[in-house]
Structures are given as structure tokens and as C-alpha cells.
Amino acid sequence: MATDYDYGQDYGSGHKTGFGYSGHTGDRRHRLPAGLRAPFEARSWREFGYVLLSLPIGLMLFVYAVTMLSLGAGLLVTFLGIPVLAAGLAGCRGFGALERARARGLLELEVADPEPLRMKKSGLMAWMGAVLKSGTSWRTLLYAVLQFPWSVFSFVVAVNFWAYGWALLTYPLWFWVFPVYVGQGGLQLYGDAHHSVYLDNPFEITVTALVGLLFTLATPWIVRALTMVNRLMVHGLLGPSRLSARVVELESDRGVVVDTAAADLRRIERDLHDGAQARLVALAMDLGLAKEKLTEDPQAAARMVDEAHGEVKTALQELRDLARGIHPAVLTDRGLDAALSAVASRCTVPVQVEVELAERPAPAIEGIAYFTVSELLQNISKHARATWAAVDVWRVEDRLMVQVMDNGVGGADASAGSGLGGLAERLDAVDGILVVDSPAGGPTRVTAELPWRGERALS
């Protein structure tokens, strides 16, 4: 059964407009409401099957975990305690893999595998040490201990609700069968040596069936609530820890930072080689020719020197542009407001810049914010076909918000392998986010969110 998830987050305050994005998977229209069709859906039966299987599996896990833990702890006074304990934890890790597969198949819960064992050396002793030091091993042991009492509770609740619900709902049918084949007067509510009470008249039979209908309709949702606890246990105890996930994320971000720095160095080298360096080489050759003609043809030498002077100006401008693209001096001296205003003045469309910061962020964050706005304004100049643009920069608690808008043709997509994808990777490397809202026909609104690390107060 497909499930829709809505993700929405508002950015900014005051006149700043937030963005809300929802993942839409194309809802199927049903004639029956969810409450009436739940008892017959495959998801409900899968969840009920998960609860039924949890009891025998939980019992097996509990017995194994307690036995191996007790045996290993009891043998710690000898050398055998450590291997037994390590073997018990390794077995729990194996059972954890089976439980993740069971949750994936019956609950449709995707849980990533935890971090593997980290062994500095090879051998049995290194393996035992890695198993005993692994947090995953102890979390799976805790899961084996906690899952059993919860499986008993959920099994009893689910089976009773399911059995009583369907039994009461179908009571009119087997009320008709019982007097014929068993001779009973109906469902007995009370009986002793003197008298008994049966559900045997049409009103009582109807009320019993209605109560069964309520139980039957409520049971899938009760089972779903019970399996939510199982989902939390599997995700929290059998999946990767937050620390390991964070380490993996930081390793990935470090790779992105290294790749980005290498790409920037290659770009700078290419710009120097193809631009300023080539002009300086040509300038040296022209000056050499002018020196040779200085005595023979002073006028031609003067013209060549004049042309060389123009080449020097062009080379200086290219060097200034290159330095401005790396980290302009105005950004270091006067901050984002002045630097972004300078970038906006070079854009092909009018740009309104508004920076609302009481203090300056850290230089690294300030440089990334400047680079992001510079790239976005270049995209507007080249591709947007806009007539105006706006840049807003403000702070929300511990986040620096940068928003660039234009009234162009839209259609920008960060996942299409464009420059927006590179910006998103650069921001992600510092725990930033890039959100692109660019429907076909426009307008386009790009919001960059960066972590705030303050540097100094503005003068």
C-alpha cells in the first residue's frame, strides 16, 4: 500500500516566504473509506502475520540471548567466557539481520544494515574484540531481550481482538448452525444450576453482530499501532546508530569537499593558463619586438607598446575577475552586503539586494554564501530570460538563509546534472540545504540554508 509523506518547512520570518514541498505519489481513489476496507487489505494481514510470527521468534531470541549471556557471564572467570559471550553476540547480530528482512517483507520497513565490524588485525582474538566492542552487537542483544515481552503482549491483544471481532460479526451465521447440529440455544452469556442466559432473539443477535463489526473494523488499526512499536525497535536497535550514520555522512561530505577543492584548483589553473598567462606571454613577445624596432622604427615600436599596454589592462582585469571569483577583497573588508551588491551590479538584469544581518558569519560560511549567490546570478544572466531579480539574506536562529528570485522562464532542476547540482553538493558538504522552486514558466525561487557560525559584530 502506497503511503504519502508530506515534508514542509518554513524559512525565515516577517516578509520572507517559506517553502513547503510534499512528496506526491498519485493517490488511488477508493470507493470505500480506509476504515471500512482496512480489514481486507493485504497490509493489515501482513501486519497481523508479523505479530503472530513475533511470538515464537521472540521466544527463540529471548531464550538464546539470555542463555548465551548468562553462560558467557558465568564463564568469565575462565578463558571460555569471552569466546562464548562473543559467539552469543555474533548470533544476535545474525538474528538481527533476519529481523530486518522480516520487517522489510511484512512491514515494508526499509532499515539499512548497521556498520560492519571494524578489525585492525585479522585473527580470532581480533574478531572477538571487535564483536565485544561493537555497539551493534549489544543493541541486537537488547532487542532480543525486549522483543519477547512485547511480542507476548501484542500477540495476546491482536489475536483476541481479531478472533472476537470475526466471531461476533459472524454470530448470526453460526447461531443458525448451532441449534441445528449441537442443540444449543445460542451464545451463553451466563449459566448456573437454576437458569442460563442466551443470545437468542433477533435484537440480541443484531447487537452482537454490530459489536463484532466494530471490533473487526478497529482490529487492523490496533494491530498497526502495535507494529509501530516494532518498527521503532527494529529501526532504533537493529539499524545503524546515529553516530555511525553521522560518520558515514561526514566521510561523504569530506570526499565532496576534497573533490570541490580539486575542481576549483583545476578551474583556477585553467583560467590562469588560458587567460592571464597567455596574455602575459603575448605581452612579453610584443615588448620584445617593440624593443627590437625601437631604434629602427620608433613609431611602430610606440604602437606596439600601446597595444601591449592594452593587453596589460586586459590581463589585470582577468586577474581581478579571477580573484573576485575565489574570494573578493570587498567580501573580506566589508561583508556580504557590499560584496553581493557588487555582484548584482554586474548582472544583466536589475537586482535588488537586501541583507539583514546583525553580525557577520564565519569567513567560510560567508564565502560559500557569496559563491552561491554569484553562481545563481550568473545562471539568471545566461538562462533565465528574466527582467528582474532579488537577493535576500537573513538569519533564522542558527541558520543563514540566502534566497535568490527571478521572474524568468523557470524550469530549473538541481537533479538534472546542472550547476545547481554542484551548488547542492557544495552546500551539503557544510550541512547546508539547497531548495529549488522553479515551475515551468516561472518564477524561480532558490533558497540556500547554511549553518550559522558567527564571527564578529558588524561595525
Summary of the structure (lengths in Angstrom):
residues: 459
radius of gyration: 35.7
end to end distance: 58.3
largest distance: 142.2
contacts: 1355
relative contact order: 0.08
helix: 63%
strand: 13%
